[in-house]
Amino acid sequence: MAPRILLARHGQTQWSLSGKHTGRTDIPLLDEGRRGAELLGERLHRAPWNALPDVEVRTSPLARAKETCELAGFGDRATDWDALMEWDYGAYEGMTPAEIKAGRPDWLIWRDGVPEGETREQVAARADEVVQWARSADRDVLVFAHGHILRTIVARWLGEDIFFGSRIRLDPTSLSVLGWAYGAPALVRLNDTGHLG
């Protein structure tokens, strides 16, 4: 079996609800986010997933991702990994896109990056590390992480530039699956929130 990578975005936080860029600030889950994580876990423990008995699990060390992982029932199998941390937004940490665009009307993170934070190249390199790890053995992997880094992982899995992430939407507590079609990297499932009802 060719390896797949299952991507779980963390549950809802106050900053994700308000649209603030939440990079390295350790924001806790809201009650809604905790419930979403539990529902994701219930889904992954039922058929056809059946608790993914052979999956290797890694999580961002930030609290919102770790708690999502734990509430979904995979905390005891997970390893923290800094490569899964969210984009370091530097001077734009805690700002909404509207606040940023007030000073830079044409700004797009996928093209322009952020001042005083990680470059596009640095984020892409971390995503490439995750992709290489996911493809390194004959087993599926499950990661719990954040919107921008997960969108970058999708782009890099497909062999696309990081800019491809601008065309992807990943909602809180969504499930995505990257796999293969006709021997080439493919999107199997994207931004699936069916478990949230």
C-alpha positions in Angstrom: 0.0 0.0 0.0 1.3 3.5 -0.9 1.3 5.7 2.1 -1.4 8.3 2.7 -1.3 11.4 4.9 -4.4 12.3 6.9 -4.5 16.0 7.9 -6.5 17.2 10.8 -6.8 20.9 11.4 -7.1 21.9 15.1 -10.5 22.9 16.5 -12.0 26.4 16.7 -10.2 29.0 18.8 -11.2 32.6 19.6 -8.6 33.9 17.2 -9.6 31.5 14.3 -13.2 32.5 14.9 -12.3 36.2 14.5 -9.9 35.6 11.6 -6.7 36.7 13.5 -3.4 35.2 12.2 -2.5 32.7 15.0 1.0 31.6 14.5 3.1 30.8 17.6 0.7 32.4 20.1 -0.7 29.5 22.2 -4.4 30.0 22.0 -6.7 27.4 23.7 -9.6 25.7 22.0 -13.1 27.0 22.5 -15.8 24.6 23.8 -16.9 24.4 20.1 -13.4 23.4 19.2 -13.2 20.8 21.9 -16.5 19.3 20.8 -15.4 19.3 17.1 -12.2 17.4 18.1 -14.3 14.8 19.9 -16.6 14.4 16.9 -13.5 14.0 14.6 -12.2 11.3 16.9 -15.5 9.5 16.9 -15.4 9.5 13.1 -11.9 8.2 12.9 -12.7 5.4 15.4 -15.6 4.1 13.3 -15.5 2.3 9.9 -13.9 2.7 7.5 -11.1 4.2 9.6 -11.4 1.8 12.6 -9.1 3.9 14.8 -6.3 3.7 12.2 -4.5 0.9 14.2 -1.2 1.1 12.2 -1.1 4.8 11.6 1.9 6.9 12.8 0.6 10.1 14.6 2.4 13.4 14.9 1.2 16.8 16.2 2.2 20.3 16.4 3.4 21.1 19.9 1.1 24.1 20.2 -1.8 23.5 22.6 -4.6 23.9 20.2 -3.3 21.1 18.0 -2.2 18.8 20.8 -5.6 19.1 22.6 -7.4 18.4 19.3 -5.2 15.3 19.0 -5.9 14.2 22.5 -9.6 14.8 22.4 -9.8 12.9 19.1 -8.3 9.9 20.9 -4.8 9.8 19.5 -2.8 11.6 22.1 -1.2 8.5 23.6 0.1 7.6 20.1 1.3 11.1 19.0 4.8 12.6 18.9 5.2 16.4 19.0 7.0 17.8 15.9 8.1 21.4 15.4 7.8 21.0 11.6 4.0 21.0 12.1 3.9 24.4 13.9 2.0 27.1 12.2 3.6 29.8 10.0 5.5 32.3 12.2 3.6 35.4 11.2 6.1 37.8 12.8 4.8 41.4 12.8 1.4 40.2 11.6 0.7 37.9 14.5 -2.7 38.5 16.0 -3.8 40.7 13.1 -6.8 40.0 10.7 -6.3 40.2 7.0 -8.4 43.4 6.9 -6.0 45.0 9.4 -3.0 44.0 7.4 -4.6 45.2 4.1 -5.3 48.6 5.6 -1.6 49.2 5.2 -0.9 46.8 2.3 -4.0 46.6 0.1 -2.7 44.0 -2.3 -1.1 41.8 0.4 -1.3 38.0 0.0 0.6 35.9 2.4 1.2 33.1 -0.2 3.0 35.6 -2.5 4.3 38.3 -0.1 5.1 36.5 3.1 5.3 38.4 6.4 7.7 40.9 7.9 9.8 39.7 10.9 8.5 36.1 10.6 9.1 33.0 8.5 9.8 33.3 4.8 7.7 31.4 2.2 10.8 29.3 1.6 11.2 28.4 5.3 7.5 27.3 5.5 7.9 25.3 2.3 11.0 23.6 3.6 9.1 22.4 6.7 6.2 21.2 4.6 8.7 19.3 2.4 10.1 17.6 5.5 6.6 16.4 6.5 5.9 15.1 3.0 9.3 13.3 2.9 8.5 11.7 6.3 5.0 10.7 5.2 6.3 9.0 2.1 9.3 7.3 3.9 7.6 4.0 4.8 4.7 1.7 3.9 2.2 3.0 6.4 -0.3 5.9 6.7 0.3 8.9 8.9 -2.0 11.3 10.7 -1.0 14.8 11.6 -2.7 17.4 13.8 -1.7 21.0 12.9 -2.8 24.4 11.6 -4.4 26.0 8.6 -1.5 27.5 6.7 1.1 24.8 7.3 -1.5 22.1 6.3 -2.3 24.0 3.1 1.4 24.2 2.4 1.7 20.5 2.9 -1.1 19.9 0.5 0.6 22.0 -2.1 4.0 20.4 -1.6 2.5 16.8 -1.7 1.1 17.7 -5.1 4.5 19.1 -6.2 3.1 22.6 -6.4 4.6 25.9 -5.3 3.5 27.2 -1.9 1.3 29.7 -3.7 -1.1 26.8 -4.5 -2.1 27.1 -0.8 -4.0 30.2 -1.6 -6.5 28.1 -3.5 -7.2 25.7 -0.6 -9.6 26.2 2.3 -9.3 24.2 5.5 -11.9 24.8 8.2 -11.3 24.2 11.9 -11.5 20.5 12.8 -11.5 19.5 9.1 -10.2 16.2 7.8 -8.2 16.0 4.6 -6.5 13.0 3.0 -3.6 13.0 0.5 -2.8 9.9 -1.4 -2.2 8.6 -4.9 -4.0 8.3 -8.2 -2.5 6.4 -11.1 0.9 6.5 -9.4 0.9 10.3 -8.9 0.3 12.3 -5.7 -3.4 13.2 -5.4 -6.1 14.8 -3.3 -8.3 12.1 -1.9 -10.4 14.2 0.5 -10.2 17.9 1.3 -11.7 20.1 4.0 -14.2 17.4 5.0 -16.2 18.5 8.0 -19.0 15.9 7.7 -18.4 14.8 11.3 -19.5 18.2 12.6 -23.0 17.5 11.4 
